[in-house]
Amino acid sequence: MSRVLVPVAPANVLLAAPSSTVSSDLMEQLRVLEEMKSAITALQARVAVAFDLAQRAEQAEAGVPASERGQGVGAQVALARRESPNRGSRLLGLAKALVVEMPHTLAALQSGQLNEWRATLLVKETACLSVEDRAAVDEELAADAGTFEGKGDRAIVAAVKAAAYRRDPRSVAGRAARAAAERTVSLRPAPDTMTYLTALLPVAQGVAVYAALSRAADSARSIGGTGSGGASGSGDVSGSGAVATRGQVMADTLVDRITGTPGGFSGINLDVVMTDRTLFQGDSEPARLKGYGIVPAEWGRKLLGLGQAANSRPPANSGQANSGRADAGRVNTGLANTDSGPANPSHLQTAQEPSKAGQEAPEAADPEFDVWLRRLYTAPGTGELLGTDSKARLFTGRLRRFIETRDDTCRAPYCDAPIRHIDHVVPWRAGGETSLANGVGLCEACNHTKEHPGWTTRTLHGGTHAGAHGVHTLEITTPTGHTYLSKAPPLPGHHPSRT
């Protein structure tokens, strides 16, 4: 295989050339690089299909049943391309469709007339067709002949849908009918401690939900003028005195109706991990919210309500501290100490005492809002999670929560899906212990993948690998002998050495 080198003019040559020539040359380089990206994507598709065939042949020789051949190929493609397993499976499916069934689309990709995303759209919109009909649509549109030159994503999708419907209207209609089975709700992080809560619904239900929220918002604003969410009746946004917009009222109404409480916290656990310095001393080290990621320190303190007064029940004795916030809910908080010794119980108690003379009396504590403090101990040098308070009994649920806190998301490389399974690194049947070191948090797909023939996993302890440094490190070996490492993410307050 040959290497392709892109010549770039030296800076002094560019400065000496006329500005129009410099701009033209740079733009030409951008165009050529984009075409090269598409050509490389087409080559990757061919290689992925060849790899799939090779793996199936090797598995057949090894006696793997025909129904199980090809398992784990998508995960290996994902690791090689540094993508998530889900993305790797989709890339393998795209490659198969292009190489085997859509040669014209593959040719357009190889020549740079289509990029990977638009080739994906063509494959996606013909997925419901038979192999023969899909090939016919591919030939009819003939993207490699310039059919989509200058066209945007919508124009491409519209053309493919029309061609597919002409070939097989029943399959296209059936696909629309089956789409309702794909309804789901997902959550993903957004900037500035916000989240995208997305619902994929049948069109009638989606329109009905939106209309109901719209009516509630219009009603709240017309009755109260500054109403927010109908149930809460407050138009103040984040205490700033600003009047809530219609969209904000709709969002508040959604939270109120789903959770049944104005604040949305009733009966919900929000696991926040932060250092003791952040919690009690106003340190700026950010915290980590389970299911979201990194959040600002001030946001974490505000959520816990520690800026208000303490409850009369001492947290040092009971492990529980009430914040006095006039909201309903419960927040479980993990305190990640930076030393391996136990935290001073009196520190937990006195940290909530008013620090200034003449401070206003605290508001009455709401008994329905509890903040549970659970101390987590970390190693001084590495930040590795070592243990937790010994008040709780040792049982499976506690060990599971500990591993979930340590791993945060699926530990498979490049996969950040939510943890669904806590499983043995070295399988139980192979003598693996049910212990913290031999436990790992994985999503369902990655946990099943590591059980396929040829896959092995093991834990690397401190000192056995140059990159481990004592942090819980998982080594995954694929059937081809390639190895990949996954280290537990650093807890708040720990900064890995750059040396």
C-alpha positions as CSV (number, residue, x, y, z in Angstrom):
1,M,0.0,0.0,0.0
2,S,1.4,3.4,-1.0
3,R,1.3,6.6,1.0
4,V,-0.2,9.8,-0.4
5,L,1.6,13.0,0.6
6,V,-0.1,16.3,0.1
7,P,2.4,19.1,-0.8
8,V,1.9,22.3,1.2
9,A,3.7,25.4,0.0
10,P,6.2,26.8,2.6
11,A,5.2,29.9,4.4
12,N,7.8,32.2,2.7
13,V,6.5,31.1,-0.7
14,L,2.9,31.8,0.2
15,L,3.9,35.3,1.5
16,A,5.8,36.1,-1.8
17,A,2.9,35.0,-4.0
18,P,0.0,37.3,-4.9
19,S,-2.9,37.0,-2.4
20,S,-5.3,35.8,-5.1
21,T,-2.9,32.9,-6.0
22,V,-2.4,32.0,-2.3
23,S,-6.2,31.9,-1.7
24,S,-6.8,29.8,-4.8
25,D,-4.1,27.3,-3.9
26,L,-5.4,27.0,-0.3
27,M,-9.0,26.4,-1.6
28,E,-7.8,23.9,-4.1
29,Q,-6.0,22.0,-1.3
30,L,-9.2,21.9,0.8
31,R,-11.1,20.5,-2.2
32,V,-8.5,17.9,-2.9
33,L,-8.3,16.9,0.8
34,E,-12.1,16.5,0.9
35,E,-12.0,14.2,-2.1
36,M,-9.2,12.2,-0.5
37,K,-11.3,11.8,2.7
38,S,-14.1,10.3,0.6
39,A,-11.7,8.0,-1.3
40,I,-10.2,6.8,2.0
41,T,-13.8,6.2,3.3
42,A,-14.5,4.0,0.3
43,L,-11.3,2.1,0.8
44,Q,-12.2,1.6,4.4
45,A,-15.5,0.1,3.4
46,R,-13.8,-2.4,1.1
47,V,-11.3,-3.3,3.8
48,A,-14.1,-3.8,6.4
49,V,-16.0,-6.1,4.1
50,A,-12.9,-8.1,3.3
51,F,-12.2,-8.3,7.1
52,D,-15.7,-9.6,7.7
53,L,-15.3,-12.3,5.1
54,A,-11.9,-13.3,6.5
55,Q,-13.2,-13.5,10.1
56,R,-16.2,-15.6,9.0
57,A,-13.8,-18.0,7.1
58,E,-11.5,-18.3,10.2
59,Q,-14.5,-18.9,12.4
60,A,-15.8,-21.6,10.1
61,E,-12.5,-23.4,10.2
62,A,-12.6,-23.2,14.0
63,G,-16.0,-24.9,14.0
64,V,-18.1,-21.9,15.0
65,P,-21.8,-22.5,14.1
66,A,-22.9,-20.7,11.0
67,S,-25.5,-18.7,13.1
68,E,-22.7,-17.3,15.3
69,R,-20.2,-16.4,12.6
70,G,-19.4,-12.7,12.2
71,Q,-20.1,-11.9,15.9
72,G,-17.8,-9.2,17.2
73,V,-16.6,-8.1,13.8
74,G,-18.4,-4.7,14.2
75,A,-16.7,-4.2,17.6
76,Q,-13.3,-4.9,16.1
77,V,-14.0,-2.4,13.3
78,A,-15.0,0.1,15.9
79,L,-11.8,-0.3,17.9
80,A,-9.6,0.0,14.8
81,R,-11.4,3.2,13.8
82,R,-11.5,4.5,17.4
83,E,-15.3,4.6,17.4
84,S,-18.0,3.3,19.8
85,P,-19.2,-0.3,19.2
86,N,-22.6,1.0,18.1
87,R,-21.0,3.2,15.5
88,G,-18.7,0.4,14.4
89,S,-21.6,-1.9,13.7
90,R,-23.3,0.8,11.6
91,L,-20.0,1.4,9.7
92,L,-19.8,-2.3,8.9
93,G,-23.4,-2.3,7.8
94,L,-22.7,0.7,5.6
95,A,-19.7,-1.0,4.1
96,K,-21.5,-4.1,3.2
97,A,-24.4,-2.2,1.6
98,L,-22.0,-0.1,-0.5
99,V,-19.6,-2.9,-1.6
100,V,-22.1,-5.6,-2.2
101,E,-25.4,-3.9,-3.2
102,M,-24.7,-0.3,-4.2
103,P,-21.7,-0.1,-6.5
104,H,-22.7,3.3,-8.1
105,T,-22.9,5.0,-4.7
106,L,-19.5,3.4,-3.7
107,A,-18.0,4.8,-7.0
108,A,-19.4,8.3,-6.2
109,L,-17.9,8.1,-2.7
110,Q,-14.5,6.9,-4.1
111,S,-14.4,9.8,-6.7
112,G,-15.3,12.4,-4.0
113,Q,-18.7,13.3,-5.4
114,L,-20.3,12.0,-2.2
115,N,-19.0,12.2,1.3
116,E,-19.5,9.5,3.9
117,W,-22.6,11.1,5.5
118,R,-24.5,11.4,2.2
119,A,-23.6,7.9,1.2
120,T,-25.0,6.9,4.5
121,L,-28.3,8.7,3.7
122,L,-28.5,6.7,0.4
123,V,-28.0,3.4,2.2
124,K,-30.4,4.3,5.0
125,E,-33.3,5.3,2.7
126,T,-33.0,2.1,0.7
127,A,-32.6,-0.3,3.6
128,C,-36.3,-1.5,3.4
129,L,-35.9,-2.7,-0.2
130,S,-34.9,-6.1,-1.5
131,V,-31.3,-6.5,-2.8
132,E,-32.6,-6.3,-6.4
133,D,-34.7,-3.2,-5.8
134,R,-31.9,-1.5,-3.9
135,A,-29.5,-2.2,-6.8
136,A,-32.0,-0.8,-9.2
137,V,-32.4,2.4,-7.3
138,D,-28.7,2.7,-7.0
139,E,-28.4,2.4,-10.8
140,E,-31.3,4.7,-11.5
141,L,-29.9,7.6,-9.4
142,A,-26.3,6.8,-10.5
143,A,-24.7,9.2,-8.0
144,D,-21.3,8.6,-9.7
145,A,-22.7,10.3,-12.8
146,G,-23.2,13.5,-11.0
147,T,-26.9,13.1,-10.2
148,F,-26.4,14.8,-6.8
149,E,-23.9,17.4,-7.8
150,G,-24.7,20.6,-5.8
151,K,-27.6,18.9,-3.9
152,G,-28.0,19.1,-0.2
153,D,-29.0,16.4,2.3
154,R,-32.7,17.0,1.9
155,A,-32.7,16.9,-1.8
156,I,-30.7,13.6,-1.7
157,V,-33.1,12.0,0.8
158,A,-36.2,13.2,-1.2
159,A,-34.8,11.7,-4.5
160,V,-33.9,8.4,-2.9
161,K,-37.3,8.1,-1.2
162,A,-39.1,8.8,-4.4
163,A,-37.1,6.2,-6.3
164,A,-37.6,3.7,-3.6
165,Y,-41.3,4.2,-3.5
166,R,-41.6,3.8,-7.2
167,R,-39.7,0.5,-7.0
168,D,-41.6,-1.0,-4.0
169,P,-44.4,1.1,-2.5
170,R,-45.5,-1.7,-0.2
171,S,-42.1,-2.0,1.5
172,V,-41.8,1.7,2.0
173,A,-45.3,1.9,3.5
174,G,-44.5,-1.1,5.7
175,R,-41.3,0.5,6.9
176,A,-43.3,3.6,8.0
177,A,-45.8,1.3,9.9
178,R,-43.0,-0.5,11.7
179,A,-41.2,2.7,12.7
180,A,-43.5,3.0,15.7
181,A,-41.7,0.1,17.3
182,E,-38.6,2.3,17.4
183,R,-40.2,4.8,19.7
184,T,-37.8,5.7,22.6
185,V,-36.6,8.4,25.0
186,S,-33.0,9.3,25.2
187,L,-30.8,11.7,27.3
188,R,-27.5,13.3,26.3
189,P,-25.5,16.1,27.7
190,A,-25.7,19.7,26.5
191,P,-23.4,22.6,27.3
192,D,-23.7,24.6,30.5
193,T,-25.2,21.9,32.8
194,M,-28.1,21.4,30.4
195,T,-29.4,18.2,28.8
196,Y,-31.2,17.2,25.7
197,L,-34.2,15.0,26.6
198,T,-35.4,13.6,23.3
199,A,-38.5,11.5,22.6
200,L,-38.9,9.6,19.3
201,L,-42.6,9.2,18.9
202,P,-45.2,8.4,16.2
203,V,-46.1,11.7,14.6
204,A,-49.7,11.8,16.0
205,Q,-48.4,11.3,19.6
206,G,-45.6,13.7,19.2
207,V,-47.9,16.5,17.8
208,A,-50.4,15.8,20.6
209,V,-47.7,16.1,23.3
210,Y,-46.4,19.3,21.9
211,A,-49.9,20.7,21.6
212,A,-50.7,19.8,25.2
213,L,-47.5,21.6,26.4
214,S,-48.3,24.6,24.2
215,R,-51.9,24.9,25.6
216,A,-50.6,24.6,29.2
217,A,-48.0,27.3,28.6
218,D,-50.5,29.7,27.0
219,S,-53.0,29.1,29.8
220,A,-50.4,29.7,32.5
221,R,-49.1,32.8,30.9
222,S,-52.6,34.2,30.3
223,I,-53.8,33.5,33.9
224,G,-50.8,34.4,35.9
225,G,-49.1,36.7,33.5
226,T,-45.8,35.4,34.7
227,G,-46.7,31.8,35.5
228,S,-44.2,29.1,35.0
229,G,-45.2,25.6,34.4
230,G,-48.7,26.0,35.7
231,A,-48.0,24.0,38.8
232,S,-45.3,26.2,40.2
233,G,-46.9,29.5,39.3
234,S,-43.6,31.3,39.3
235,G,-42.3,33.3,36.4
236,D,-38.9,34.0,37.9
237,V,-36.1,32.3,35.9
238,S,-33.3,31.1,38.1
239,G,-34.0,33.8,40.7
240,S,-33.1,36.6,38.3
241,G,-36.5,38.3,38.3
242,A,-36.9,37.8,34.5
243,V,-40.3,36.6,33.2
244,A,-40.3,33.1,31.8
245,T,-40.7,32.8,28.1
246,R,-43.2,30.5,26.5
247,G,-40.6,27.9,25.8
248,Q,-39.4,28.0,29.4
249,V,-42.9,27.5,30.6
250,M,-43.4,24.5,28.3
251,A,-40.2,23.0,29.6
252,D,-41.3,23.5,33.2
253,T,-44.7,22.0,32.5
254,L,-43.0,18.9,31.0
255,V,-40.9,18.4,34.2
256,D,-43.9,19.1,36.5
257,R,-46.1,16.6,34.7
258,I,-43.6,13.8,34.3
259,T,-42.2,13.9,37.8
260,G,-45.3,15.1,39.6
261,T,-43.4,17.9,41.5
262,P,-42.5,21.5,40.6
263,G,-38.8,20.9,41.2
264,G,-38.8,17.5,39.5
265,F,-36.7,15.8,42.2
266,S,-39.2,13.8,44.1
267,G,-38.0,10.3,44.7
268,I,-35.1,10.7,42.2
269,N,-31.5,10.0,43.1
270,L,-29.0,12.4,41.6
271,D,-25.5,11.0,42.2
272,V,-22.9,13.8,42.5
273,V,-19.2,13.1,43.1
274,M,-17.1,16.0,44.3
275,T,-14.1,16.6,46.6
276,D,-14.5,17.5,50.2
277,R,-12.8,20.8,49.4
278,T,-15.3,21.6,46.7
279,L,-18.2,20.8,49.0
280,F,-17.1,22.5,52.1
281,Q,-14.4,25.0,51.3
282,G,-15.6,26.6,48.1
283,D,-12.9,25.0,46.0
284,S,-13.3,25.4,42.2
285,E,-12.6,21.8,41.3
286,P,-15.6,20.6,39.2
287,A,-17.9,17.8,40.3
288,R,-19.3,14.8,38.3
289,L,-23.0,14.1,37.9
290,K,-23.8,10.5,37.1
291,G,-25.5,10.2,33.7
292,Y,-24.3,13.7,32.6
293,G,-20.6,14.3,33.2
294,I,-18.6,17.2,34.6
295,V,-20.5,20.1,36.2
296,P,-19.2,23.3,37.7
297,A,-18.4,23.3,41.4
298,E,-20.8,26.2,42.2
299,W,-23.6,24.3,40.4
300,G,-23.0,21.2,42.5
301,R,-23.0,23.2,45.8
302,K,-26.2,25.0,44.7
303,L,-27.9,21.7,43.9
304,L,-27.1,20.4,47.4
305,G,-28.3,23.6,49.0
306,L,-25.3,23.8,51.3
307,G,-25.3,27.6,51.0
308,Q,-28.3,27.6,53.2
309,A,-28.4,26.5,56.9
310,A,-27.8,23.1,58.4
311,N,-30.4,20.7,59.7
312,S,-30.4,19.8,63.3
313,R,-29.6,16.2,62.7
314,P,-25.8,15.7,62.6
315,P,-24.5,14.0,59.5
316,A,-21.4,12.6,61.2
317,N,-23.4,10.2,63.3
318,S,-26.2,9.3,60.8
319,G,-24.5,9.7,57.4
320,Q,-27.3,12.0,56.4
321,A,-27.3,15.8,56.1
322,N,-30.5,17.8,55.4
323,S,-29.9,20.9,53.3
324,G,-32.9,22.9,54.4
325,R,-33.8,23.6,50.8
326,A,-37.5,24.1,50.2
327,D,-37.6,21.6,47.4
328,A,-38.7,17.9,47.3
329,G,-36.2,15.3,46.5
330,R,-33.1,13.4,47.5
331,V,-29.5,13.8,46.3
332,N,-26.9,11.2,47.0
333,T,-23.4,12.7,47.1
334,G,-20.1,10.9,47.0
335,L,-17.2,12.8,48.6
336,A,-14.0,11.8,46.9
337,N,-11.2,12.6,49.4
338,T,-7.7,13.1,48.1
339,D,-6.1,11.0,50.8
340,S,-6.5,7.5,51.9
341,G,-7.3,8.3,55.5
342,P,-10.8,8.8,56.9
343,A,-12.4,12.2,56.7
344,N,-12.8,14.0,60.0
345,P,-16.5,13.5,61.1
346,S,-16.5,16.9,62.9
347,H,-15.5,18.5,59.5
348,L,-18.7,17.1,58.0
349,Q,-20.8,18.6,60.8
350,T,-19.2,22.0,61.2
351,A,-18.9,22.7,57.5
352,Q,-22.5,23.6,57.4
353,E,-22.5,26.0,60.4
354,P,-23.0,29.7,59.6
355,S,-19.5,31.2,59.3
356,K,-20.3,34.9,59.7
357,A,-21.7,36.6,62.7
358,G,-25.1,38.1,62.2
359,Q,-26.0,35.7,59.4
360,E,-29.8,35.4,58.9
361,A,-31.6,32.6,60.5
362,P,-32.0,29.6,58.2
363,E,-35.3,28.7,56.7
364,A,-37.2,25.7,58.0
365,A,-35.8,22.4,56.6
366,D,-38.1,20.4,54.4
367,P,-38.1,16.9,55.7
368,E,-38.8,15.5,52.1
369,F,-35.5,16.8,50.8
370,D,-32.5,14.8,52.0
371,V,-28.8,15.0,51.1
372,W,-27.0,11.8,51.9
373,L,-23.2,12.1,52.2
374,R,-21.1,9.0,51.6
375,R,-17.4,9.4,51.8
376,L,-15.2,7.7,49.2
377,Y,-11.5,7.2,49.8
378,T,-8.9,7.6,47.1
379,A,-5.2,6.9,46.8
380,P,-3.1,10.0,47.2
381,G,-0.9,9.5,44.1
382,T,-3.3,8.1,41.6
383,G,-6.8,9.1,42.6
384,E,-7.9,5.5,42.4
385,L,-11.1,4.8,44.2
386,L,-10.2,2.5,47.2
387,G,-13.1,2.3,49.5
388,T,-16.2,3.9,51.0
389,D,-17.7,4.4,54.4
390,S,-17.8,1.2,56.4
391,K,-21.2,2.1,57.9
392,A,-23.1,0.2,55.2
393,R,-23.0,-3.6,55.1
394,L,-21.0,-5.3,52.3
395,F,-23.4,-6.7,49.8
396,T,-23.8,-6.9,46.0
397,G,-25.8,-3.7,45.7
398,R,-23.1,-1.7,47.5
399,L,-20.3,-3.2,45.4
400,R,-22.3,-2.5,42.2
401,R,-22.7,1.2,43.2
402,F,-19.1,1.5,43.9
403,I,-18.0,0.2,40.5
404,E,-20.6,2.4,38.8
405,T,-19.1,5.4,40.6
406,R,-15.6,4.4,39.6
407,D,-16.3,3.6,35.9
408,D,-19.0,6.3,35.3
409,T,-19.8,5.0,31.8
410,C,-19.1,1.8,29.8
411,R,-15.4,0.9,30.1
412,A,-15.0,-0.5,26.6
413,P,-12.6,1.8,24.6
414,Y,-14.3,4.7,22.8
415,C,-17.7,3.6,24.2
416,D,-19.4,6.1,26.6
417,A,-22.8,4.4,26.7
418,P,-24.5,4.1,30.1
419,I,-23.5,1.2,32.3
420,R,-26.1,-1.6,32.2
421,H,-24.1,-4.7,33.4
422,I,-21.5,-5.1,36.1
423,D,-19.6,-8.2,35.2
424,H,-16.4,-10.1,35.9
425,V,-13.3,-9.1,34.0
426,V,-11.9,-12.6,34.3
427,P,-15.1,-14.8,34.0
428,W,-16.4,-16.6,37.0
429,R,-16.1,-19.9,35.2
430,A,-12.4,-19.2,34.7
431,G,-11.8,-18.6,38.4
432,G,-12.4,-14.9,38.4
433,E,-13.3,-13.4,41.8
434,T,-16.4,-11.3,42.5
435,S,-14.3,-8.3,43.7
436,L,-13.7,-4.7,43.0
437,A,-10.6,-5.3,41.0
438,N,-12.2,-8.0,38.9
439,G,-15.5,-6.0,38.4
440,V,-16.1,-3.7,35.5
441,G,-19.1,-1.6,34.3
442,L,-20.2,-2.2,30.7
443,C,-23.1,-1.5,28.4
444,E,-25.1,-4.5,27.4
445,A,-23.6,-4.8,23.9
446,C,-20.0,-4.6,25.1
447,N,-20.6,-7.1,27.8
448,H,-21.9,-9.6,25.3
449,T,-19.1,-8.8,22.8
450,K,-16.3,-9.8,25.3
451,E,-17.9,-13.3,25.6
452,H,-17.4,-14.0,21.9
453,P,-14.7,-16.6,21.0
454,G,-11.2,-15.1,20.7
455,W,-11.9,-12.1,23.0
456,T,-10.0,-11.9,26.3
457,T,-10.0,-9.3,29.1
458,R,-7.8,-8.8,32.1
459,T,-7.1,-6.2,34.7
460,L,-3.7,-4.5,34.8
461,H,-2.6,-3.5,38.3
462,G,-0.2,-0.8,39.1
463,G,3.4,-1.5,38.0
464,T,2.5,-4.2,35.5
465,H,2.1,-1.8,32.6
466,A,3.8,1.5,31.9
467,G,0.4,3.2,31.4
468,A,-1.4,1.8,34.4
469,H,0.0,4.0,37.2
470,G,-2.1,2.2,39.7
471,V,-5.5,3.3,38.2
472,H,-7.9,0.4,37.5
473,T,-6.9,-0.5,33.9
474,L,-8.7,-2.9,31.6
475,E,-6.9,-4.7,28.8
476,I,-9.0,-6.1,26.0
477,T,-7.5,-8.4,23.4
478,T,-9.4,-9.1,20.2
479,P,-9.4,-12.3,18.1
480,T,-6.8,-10.7,15.8
481,G,-4.4,-10.2,18.7
482,H,-4.7,-6.5,18.9
483,T,-4.9,-5.0,22.4
484,Y,-6.6,-2.0,23.7
485,L,-6.5,-0.3,27.2
486,S,-9.2,1.4,29.1
487,K,-8.5,3.2,32.4
488,A,-11.1,4.3,34.9
489,P,-11.8,8.0,34.5
490,P,-10.2,10.3,37.0
491,L,-12.4,11.4,39.9
492,P,-12.9,15.1,40.6
493,G,-9.8,16.5,42.3
494,H,-7.3,14.2,40.7
495,H,-5.1,15.4,37.8
496,P,-3.0,12.7,36.1
497,S,0.7,13.4,35.9
498,R,1.7,14.9,32.5
499,T,5.3,13.5,32.9
